[in-house]
């Protein structure tokens, strides 16, 4: 039997697929290389999986927002479990191209739910986001908190995914776990995220744009900790026992925060990047951007209690690991441009 990993050319998807392959699973990766950021980087991630996974890894270049194409690509695949990490990411881009979010995050999520329903999968783990909490002032963010005031279309689509998943859990008893990710970073990361952008600028001697004049808090979570949490969730599907689960559902569906449980000021991140790069950053202080939130802070009591999740990587370890990968691996490849 096979585990489907959508978004396998993406940052988290590649790392999760690699972890599953490393423990002997068969993985089918799905992605369609949208040009939201470097297609060369996405292709390099898939090449890495192909090189390390051998015959246990296959890849389907398919748009899961297209139901017919998805069904055709997986017609001969015996699906056991699904890790649905593919999506149109980015808060700010949703202001410019809302249709991409409706296609991938709404229609695409329904297509994955239909696939899971009709194939009788044992467990569907899917990506949500800390952005569903909106502009909350009370922290830490708890799964039990209301999440009905999103301030970006991206956040609204992720909350919609959670609600659609609950419908399928109720109607079809489909076991599901939704994971609200908190600011993930690490090797093979995303070029549109602060850690990559700041590192690149510092190494090139360019100033960095720092929003809200640097007064922002983020629960930066290292990729290895995230992967550990995803795999823990995948291996422990919710039980259909009628008891209320994190997220407030009594179906076989639950929601968890998955973060570092340690928010850091943006200025602390910049200091760690400066130290790892051995250079000082030039800084452009700017006002808050539309759609951004002031702070994120994950309460992880639920996932720690239920699954044993325990993040271990502080910025002082994670940032040097990213900078080392960026300098010595990514910049050394011919595809980084």
Secondary structure, DSSP 8 states (H G I E B T S, - for coil): -EEEEETTTSHHHHHHHHHHHHTT--EEEEE---TTS-HHHHHHHHHHHHHHHGGGEEEEE--TTSHHHHHHHTTT--EEEEEE------SGGGGT-HHHHIIIIIIHHHHHHHHHHHHT-SEEEEEEEGGGG-S--SSSB-TTS-----SSHHHHHHHHHHHHHHHHHHHH---EEEEEE--EESTT--TTSHHHHHHHHHHHT--EEEEGGG--EE--EEHHHHHHHHHHHHHS----SS--BTTTBSSSEEEEEES-S--EEHHHHHHHHHHHHTS---EEEE---TT--SB--B--HHHHHHH-------HHHHHHHHHHHIIIIITTSTT--
